[in-house]
């Protein structure tokens, strides 16, 4: 590796000399020449070279700074997911399946922010302004003071935004924008990366909040380079099943608030309605308790959420029985089935197994293991779990039940909805338990013996 070439710089005027001298030839000062090593060696076009930049101001961890100001939209569920409101000079990426309601949600959010006295610009690259107006009229937002534009040339978009200086900009969508200095088609990796970089830089430079809409792939991930998710401050996913009216807005990244926070909406003829108590909504259509039906007390972000887990076990006429899962991880279902057979002797060979999370919501936390195991055993043994009981707990490969976090919050939410009993792992910090009757289980054997009356 080549040794960096030293240089001699005057501390008074900054003049660079090839060798040390007692007097600076530029300013005439004496004994001001100091030897310095360049920032980097190598060609000046690729390396930093000898030119130095501005020295940064450093602070320590004990320094106190005021939290960033928040702008409330008036939509409580959206403000919850954002961490308490929208932060100025922030960039937010919203993804979701086609037709799930992203444009409807953001148009309602734009109208809410405009109604709160903020200047909002909505730029559509997929629809004409007439189509956006028609949607606004259908949603009853025709009188909102939202400025509209239909444009895909990013140079024209940013020029307009510089002149308008809005508080909030919504770009629908980032895949339709193109930069004239990038020689590739709109929607390509290079164009998406360049467009996201320019819009994020604009947000930081002008103090404007920018919301970008992103398309998703067949796997459900935001299309384009993953570096776009690293550029922005917040990444939100709008989820839901087309056959269900519920929609979940989930934060998977948030630099200004908790990740994995969710907001629940209901799709109606007049747009998206907020669901203040999602547990009651998800359990509102619950049928009379039947074998295979178990209520799981979960936590999504900071919010307790009660959902119904349904299981069906039936004889299979196939050489390889079916394992169908909706709303949960299929690999984790296979693990639960293997642990049940290995640790309790209850096998599912020759049986089709179907598992469903009611309401169209998707559960990802391990605390659902015990509820799934109860649903499977209940369906196989035709023995129903008491209807006033909620279940939660993580299952290990040894068959032991592991405690989960925020057990007290789960129990309080269940007590609020009228549940009087709970099954949970031994060792959970339950607090006062909201006056509920607790059955704390150490392992799967205790579950099978005490709850289902088997050996």
Secondary structure as a PSIPRED ss2 file (coil, helix, strand):
# PSIPRED VFORMAT (PSIPRED V4.0)

   1 X C   1.000  0.000  0.000
   2 X C   1.000  0.000  0.000
   3 X C   1.000  0.000  0.000
   4 X C   1.000  0.000  0.000
   5 X C   1.000  0.000  0.000
   6 X E   0.000  0.000  1.000
   7 X E   0.000  0.000  1.000
   8 X E   0.000  0.000  1.000
   9 X E   0.000  0.000  1.000
  10 X E   0.000  0.000  1.000
  11 X C   1.000  0.000  0.000
  12 X C   1.000  0.000  0.000
  13 X C   1.000  0.000  0.000
  14 X C   1.000  0.000  0.000
  15 X C   1.000  0.000  0.000
  16 X E   0.000  0.000  1.000
  17 X E   0.000  0.000  1.000
  18 X C   1.000  0.000  0.000
  19 X C   1.000  0.000  0.000
  20 X C   1.000  0.000  0.000
  21 X C   1.000  0.000  0.000
  22 X C   1.000  0.000  0.000
  23 X E   0.000  0.000  1.000
  24 X C   1.000  0.000  0.000
  25 X C   1.000  0.000  0.000
  26 X C   1.000  0.000  0.000
  27 X C   1.000  0.000  0.000
  28 X C   1.000  0.000  0.000
  29 X C   1.000  0.000  0.000
  30 X E   0.000  0.000  1.000
  31 X C   1.000  0.000  0.000
  32 X C   1.000  0.000  0.000
  33 X E   0.000  0.000  1.000
  34 X E   0.000  0.000  1.000
  35 X E   0.000  0.000  1.000
  36 X E   0.000  0.000  1.000
  37 X E   0.000  0.000  1.000
  38 X C   1.000  0.000  0.000
  39 X C   1.000  0.000  0.000
  40 X C   1.000  0.000  0.000
  41 X C   1.000  0.000  0.000
  42 X C   1.000  0.000  0.000
  43 X C   1.000  0.000  0.000
  44 X C   1.000  0.000  0.000
  45 X C   1.000  0.000  0.000
  46 X C   1.000  0.000  0.000
  47 X C   1.000  0.000  0.000
  48 X C   1.000  0.000  0.000
  49 X C   1.000  0.000  0.000
  50 X C   1.000  0.000  0.000
  51 X C   1.000  0.000  0.000
  52 X C   1.000  0.000  0.000
  53 X C   1.000  0.000  0.000
  54 X C   1.000  0.000  0.000
  55 X C   1.000  0.000  0.000
  56 X C   1.000  0.000  0.000
  57 X C   1.000  0.000  0.000
  58 X C   1.000  0.000  0.000
  59 X C   1.000  0.000  0.000
  60 X C   1.000  0.000  0.000
  61 X C   1.000  0.000  0.000
  62 X C   1.000  0.000  0.000
  63 X C   1.000  0.000  0.000
  64 X C   1.000  0.000  0.000
  65 X C   1.000  0.000  0.000
  66 X C   1.000  0.000  0.000
  67 X C   1.000  0.000  0.000
  68 X C   1.000  0.000  0.000
  69 X C   1.000  0.000  0.000
  70 X E   0.000  0.000  1.000
  71 X E   0.000  0.000  1.000
  72 X C   1.000  0.000  0.000
  73 X C   1.000  0.000  0.000
  74 X C   1.000  0.000  0.000
  75 X C   1.000  0.000  0.000
  76 X H   0.000  1.000  0.000
  77 X H   0.000  1.000  0.000
  78 X H   0.000  1.000  0.000
  79 X H   0.000  1.000  0.000
  80 X H   0.000  1.000  0.000
  81 X H   0.000  1.000  0.000
  82 X C   1.000  0.000  0.000
  83 X C   1.000  0.000  0.000
  84 X C   1.000  0.000  0.000
  85 X C   1.000  0.000  0.000
  86 X E   0.000  0.000  1.000
  87 X E   0.000  0.000  1.000
  88 X C   1.000  0.000  0.000
  89 X C   1.000  0.000  0.000
  90 X C   1.000  0.000  0.000
  91 X E   0.000  0.000  1.000
  92 X E   0.000  0.000  1.000
  93 X E   0.000  0.000  1.000
  94 X E   0.000  0.000  1.000
  95 X E   0.000  0.000  1.000
  96 X E   0.000  0.000  1.000
  97 X C   1.000  0.000  0.000
  98 X C   1.000  0.000  0.000
  99 X C   1.000  0.000  0.000
 100 X C   1.000  0.000  0.000
 101 X C   1.000  0.000  0.000
 102 X H   0.000  1.000  0.000
 103 X H   0.000  1.000  0.000
 104 X H   0.000  1.000  0.000
 105 X H   0.000  1.000  0.000
 106 X H   0.000  1.000  0.000
 107 X H   0.000  1.000  0.000
 108 X H   0.000  1.000  0.000
 109 X H   0.000  1.000  0.000
 110 X H   0.000  1.000  0.000
 111 X H   0.000  1.000  0.000
 112 X H   0.000  1.000  0.000
 113 X H   0.000  1.000  0.000
 114 X H   0.000  1.000  0.000
 115 X H   0.000  1.000  0.000
 116 X C   1.000  0.000  0.000
 117 X C   1.000  0.000  0.000
 118 X C   1.000  0.000  0.000
 119 X C   1.000  0.000  0.000
 120 X E   0.000  0.000  1.000
 121 X E   0.000  0.000  1.000
 122 X E   0.000  0.000  1.000
 123 X E   0.000  0.000  1.000
 124 X E   0.000  0.000  1.000
 125 X C   1.000  0.000  0.000
 126 X C   1.000  0.000  0.000
 127 X C   1.000  0.000  0.000
 128 X C   1.000  0.000  0.000
 129 X H   0.000  1.000  0.000
 130 X H   0.000  1.000  0.000
 131 X H   0.000  1.000  0.000
 132 X H   0.000  1.000  0.000
 133 X H   0.000  1.000  0.000
 134 X H   0.000  1.000  0.000
 135 X H   0.000  1.000  0.000
 136 X H   0.000  1.000  0.000
 137 X H   0.000  1.000  0.000
 138 X H   0.000  1.000  0.000
 139 X C   1.000  0.000  0.000
 140 X C   1.000  0.000  0.000
 141 X C   1.000  0.000  0.000
 142 X C   1.000  0.000  0.000
 143 X C   1.000  0.000  0.000
 144 X C   1.000  0.000  0.000
 145 X C   1.000  0.000  0.000
 146 X E   0.000  0.000  1.000
 147 X E   0.000  0.000  1.000
 148 X E   0.000  0.000  1.000
 149 X E   0.000  0.000  1.000
 150 X E   0.000  0.000  1.000
 151 X C   1.000  0.000  0.000
 152 X C   1.000  0.000  0.000
 153 X E   0.000  0.000  1.000
 154 X H   0.000  1.000  0.000
 155 X H   0.000  1.000  0.000
 156 X H   0.000  1.000  0.000
 157 X H   0.000  1.000  0.000
 158 X H   0.000  1.000  0.000
 159 X H   0.000  1.000  0.000
 160 X H   0.000  1.000  0.000
 161 X H   0.000  1.000  0.000
 162 X H   0.000  1.000  0.000
 163 X H   0.000  1.000  0.000
 164 X H   0.000  1.000  0.000
 165 X C   1.000  0.000  0.000
 166 X C   1.000  0.000  0.000
 167 X C   1.000  0.000  0.000
 168 X E   0.000  0.000  1.000
 169 X E   0.000  0.000  1.000
 170 X E   0.000  0.000  1.000
 171 X E   0.000  0.000  1.000
 172 X E   0.000  0.000  1.000
 173 X C   1.000  0.000  0.000
 174 X H   0.000  1.000  0.000
 175 X H   0.000  1.000  0.000
 176 X H   0.000  1.000  0.000
 177 X C   1.000  0.000  0.000
 178 X E   0.000  0.000  1.000
 179 X C   1.000  0.000  0.000
 180 X C   1.000  0.000  0.000
 181 X C   1.000  0.000  0.000
 182 X C   1.000  0.000  0.000
 183 X C   1.000  0.000  0.000
 184 X C   1.000  0.000  0.000
 185 X C   1.000  0.000  0.000
 186 X C   1.000  0.000  0.000
 187 X C   1.000  0.000  0.000
 188 X C   1.000  0.000  0.000
 189 X H   0.000  1.000  0.000
 190 X H   0.000  1.000  0.000
 191 X H   0.000  1.000  0.000
 192 X H   0.000  1.000  0.000
 193 X H   0.000  1.000  0.000
 194 X H   0.000  1.000  0.000
 195 X H   0.000  1.000  0.000
 196 X H   0.000  1.000  0.000
 197 X H   0.000  1.000  0.000
 198 X H   0.000  1.000  0.000
 199 X H   0.000  1.000  0.000
 200 X H   0.000  1.000  0.000
 201 X H   0.000  1.000  0.000
 202 X H   0.000  1.000  0.000
 203 X H   0.000  1.000  0.000
 204 X H   0.000  1.000  0.000
 205 X H   0.000  1.000  0.000
 206 X H   0.000  1.000  0.000
 207 X C   1.000  0.000  0.000
 208 X C   1.000  0.000  0.000
 209 X E   0.000  0.000  1.000
 210 X E   0.000  0.000  1.000
 211 X E   0.000  0.000  1.000
 212 X E   0.000  0.000  1.000
 213 X E   0.000  0.000  1.000
 214 X E   0.000  0.000  1.000
 215 X C   1.000  0.000  0.000
 216 X E   0.000  0.000  1.000
 217 X C   1.000  0.000  0.000
 218 X C   1.000  0.000  0.000
 219 X C   1.000  0.000  0.000
 220 X C   1.000  0.000  0.000
 221 X C   1.000  0.000  0.000
 222 X E   0.000  0.000  1.000
 223 X C   1.000  0.000  0.000
 224 X C   1.000  0.000  0.000
 225 X C   1.000  0.000  0.000
 226 X C   1.000  0.000  0.000
 227 X H   0.000  1.000  0.000
 228 X H   0.000  1.000  0.000
 229 X H   0.000  1.000  0.000
 230 X H   0.000  1.000  0.000
 231 X H   0.000  1.000  0.000
 232 X C   1.000  0.000  0.000
 233 X C   1.000  0.000  0.000
 234 X E   0.000  0.000  1.000
 235 X E   0.000  0.000  1.000
 236 X E   0.000  0.000  1.000
 237 X E   0.000  0.000  1.000
 238 X E   0.000  0.000  1.000
 239 X E   0.000  0.000  1.000
 240 X C   1.000  0.000  0.000
 241 X C   1.000  0.000  0.000
 242 X C   1.000  0.000  0.000
 243 X C   1.000  0.000  0.000
 244 X C   1.000  0.000  0.000
 245 X C   1.000  0.000  0.000
 246 X E   0.000  0.000  1.000
 247 X E   0.000  0.000  1.000
 248 X E   0.000  0.000  1.000
 249 X E   0.000  0.000  1.000
 250 X E   0.000  0.000  1.000
 251 X E   0.000  0.000  1.000
 252 X E   0.000  0.000  1.000
 253 X E   0.000  0.000  1.000
 254 X E   0.000  0.000  1.000
 255 X C   1.000  0.000  0.000
 256 X C   1.000  0.000  0.000
 257 X C   1.000  0.000  0.000
 258 X C   1.000  0.000  0.000
 259 X C   1.000  0.000  0.000
 260 X C   1.000  0.000  0.000
 261 X C   1.000  0.000  0.000
 262 X E   0.000  0.000  1.000
 263 X E   0.000  0.000  1.000
 264 X E   0.000  0.000  1.000
 265 X E   0.000  0.000  1.000
 266 X E   0.000  0.000  1.000
 267 X E   0.000  0.000  1.000
 268 X E   0.000  0.000  1.000
 269 X C   1.000  0.000  0.000
 270 X C   1.000  0.000  0.000
 271 X E   0.000  0.000  1.000
 272 X E   0.000  0.000  1.000
 273 X E   0.000  0.000  1.000
 274 X E   0.000  0.000  1.000
 275 X C   1.000  0.000  0.000
 276 X C   1.000  0.000  0.000
 277 X C   1.000  0.000  0.000
 278 X H   0.000  1.000  0.000
 279 X H   0.000  1.000  0.000
 280 X H   0.000  1.000  0.000
 281 X H   0.000  1.000  0.000
 282 X H   0.000  1.000  0.000
 283 X H   0.000  1.000  0.000
 284 X H   0.000  1.000  0.000
 285 X C   1.000  0.000  0.000
 286 X C   1.000  0.000  0.000
 287 X C   1.000  0.000  0.000
 288 X C   1.000  0.000  0.000
 289 X C   1.000  0.000  0.000
 290 X C   1.000  0.000  0.000
 291 X C   1.000  0.000  0.000
 292 X C   1.000  0.000  0.000
 293 X E   0.000  0.000  1.000
 294 X E   0.000  0.000  1.000
 295 X E   0.000  0.000  1.000
 296 X E   0.000  0.000  1.000
 297 X E   0.000  0.000  1.000
 298 X E   0.000  0.000  1.000
 299 X E   0.000  0.000  1.000
 300 X E   0.000  0.000  1.000
 301 X C   1.000  0.000  0.000
 302 X C   1.000  0.000  0.000
 303 X E   0.000  0.000  1.000
 304 X E   0.000  0.000  1.000
 305 X E   0.000  0.000  1.000
 306 X E   0.000  0.000  1.000
 307 X E   0.000  0.000  1.000
 308 X E   0.000  0.000  1.000
 309 X E   0.000  0.000  1.000
 310 X E   0.000  0.000  1.000
 311 X E   0.000  0.000  1.000
 312 X E   0.000  0.000  1.000
 313 X E   0.000  0.000  1.000
 314 X E   0.000  0.000  1.000
 315 X E   0.000  0.000  1.000
 316 X C   1.000  0.000  0.000
 317 X C   1.000  0.000  0.000
 318 X C   1.000  0.000  0.000
 319 X C   1.000  0.000  0.000
 320 X C   1.000  0.000  0.000
 321 X C   1.000  0.000  0.000
 322 X C   1.000  0.000  0.000
 323 X E   0.000  0.000  1.000
 324 X E   0.000  0.000  1.000
 325 X E   0.000  0.000  1.000
 326 X E   0.000  0.000  1.000
 327 X C   1.000  0.000  0.000
 328 X C   1.000  0.000  0.000
 329 X C   1.000  0.000  0.000
 330 X H   0.000  1.000  0.000
 331 X H   0.000  1.000  0.000
 332 X H   0.000  1.000  0.000
 333 X H   0.000  1.000  0.000
 334 X H   0.000  1.000  0.000
 335 X H   0.000  1.000  0.000
 336 X H   0.000  1.000  0.000
 337 X H   0.000  1.000  0.000
 338 X H   0.000  1.000  0.000
 339 X H   0.000  1.000  0.000
 340 X H   0.000  1.000  0.000
 341 X H   0.000  1.000  0.000
 342 X H   0.000  1.000  0.000
 343 X H   0.000  1.000  0.000
 344 X H   0.000  1.000  0.000
 345 X C   1.000  0.000  0.000
 346 X C   1.000  0.000  0.000
 347 X C   1.000  0.000  0.000
 348 X C   1.000  0.000  0.000
 349 X C   1.000  0.000  0.000
 350 X C   1.000  0.000  0.000
 351 X E   0.000  0.000  1.000
 352 X E   0.000  0.000  1.000
 353 X E   0.000  0.000  1.000
 354 X E   0.000  0.000  1.000
 355 X E   0.000  0.000  1.000
 356 X E   0.000  0.000  1.000
 357 X E   0.000  0.000  1.000
 358 X H   0.000  1.000  0.000
 359 X H   0.000  1.000  0.000
 360 X H   0.000  1.000  0.000
 361 X C   1.000  0.000  0.000
 362 X C   1.000  0.000  0.000
 363 X C   1.000  0.000  0.000
 364 X C   1.000  0.000  0.000
 365 X C   1.000  0.000  0.000
 366 X H   0.000  1.000  0.000
 367 X H   0.000  1.000  0.000
 368 X H   0.000  1.000  0.000
 369 X H   0.000  1.000  0.000
 370 X H   0.000  1.000  0.000
 371 X H   0.000  1.000  0.000
 372 X H   0.000  1.000  0.000
 373 X H   0.000  1.000  0.000
 374 X H   0.000  1.000  0.000
 375 X H   0.000  1.000  0.000
 376 X H   0.000  1.000  0.000
 377 X H   0.000  1.000  0.000
 378 X H   0.000  1.000  0.000
 379 X H   0.000  1.000  0.000
 380 X H   0.000  1.000  0.000
 381 X H   0.000  1.000  0.000
 382 X C   1.000  0.000  0.000
 383 X C   1.000  0.000  0.000
 384 X C   1.000  0.000  0.000
 385 X C   1.000  0.000  0.000
 386 X C   1.000  0.000  0.000
 387 X C   1.000  0.000  0.000
 388 X C   1.000  0.000  0.000
 389 X E   0.000  0.000  1.000
 390 X E   0.000  0.000  1.000
 391 X E   0.000  0.000  1.000
 392 X C   1.000  0.000  0.000
 393 X C   1.000  0.000  0.000
 394 X E   0.000  0.000  1.000
 395 X E   0.000  0.000  1.000
 396 X C   1.000  0.000  0.000
 397 X C   1.000  0.000  0.000
 398 X C   1.000  0.000  0.000
 399 X C   1.000  0.000  0.000
 400 X E   0.000  0.000  1.000
 401 X E   0.000  0.000  1.000
 402 X E   0.000  0.000  1.000
 403 X C   1.000  0.000  0.000
 404 X C   1.000  0.000  0.000
 405 X C   1.000  0.000  0.000
 406 X C   1.000  0.000  0.000
 407 X H   0.000  1.000  0.000
 408 X H   0.000  1.000  0.000
 409 X H   0.000  1.000  0.000
 410 X H   0.000  1.000  0.000
 411 X H   0.000  1.000  0.000
 412 X H   0.000  1.000  0.000
 413 X H   0.000  1.000  0.000
 414 X H   0.000  1.000  0.000
 415 X H   0.000  1.000  0.000
 416 X H   0.000  1.000  0.000
 417 X C   1.000  0.000  0.000
 418 X C   1.000  0.000  0.000
 419 X C   1.000  0.000  0.000
 420 X C   1.000  0.000  0.000
 421 X E   0.000  0.000  1.000
 422 X E   0.000  0.000  1.000
 423 X E   0.000  0.000  1.000
 424 X E   0.000  0.000  1.000
 425 X E   0.000  0.000  1.000
 426 X C   1.000  0.000  0.000
 427 X C   1.000  0.000  0.000
 428 X C   1.000  0.000  0.000
 429 X C   1.000  0.000  0.000
 430 X C   1.000  0.000  0.000
 431 X C   1.000  0.000  0.000
 432 X C   1.000  0.000  0.000
 433 X H   0.000  1.000  0.000
 434 X H   0.000  1.000  0.000
 435 X H   0.000  1.000  0.000
 436 X C   1.000  0.000  0.000
 437 X E   0.000  0.000  1.000
 438 X E   0.000  0.000  1.000
 439 X E   0.000  0.000  1.000
 440 X E   0.000  0.000  1.000
 441 X E   0.000  0.000  1.000
 442 X C   1.000  0.000  0.000
 443 X E   0.000  0.000  1.000
 444 X H   0.000  1.000  0.000
 445 X H   0.000  1.000  0.000
 446 X H   0.000  1.000  0.000
 447 X H   0.000  1.000  0.000
 448 X H   0.000  1.000  0.000
 449 X H   0.000  1.000  0.000
 450 X H   0.000  1.000  0.000
 451 X H   0.000  1.000  0.000
 452 X C   1.000  0.000  0.000
 453 X C   1.000  0.000  0.000
 454 X C   1.000  0.000  0.000
 455 X C   1.000  0.000  0.000
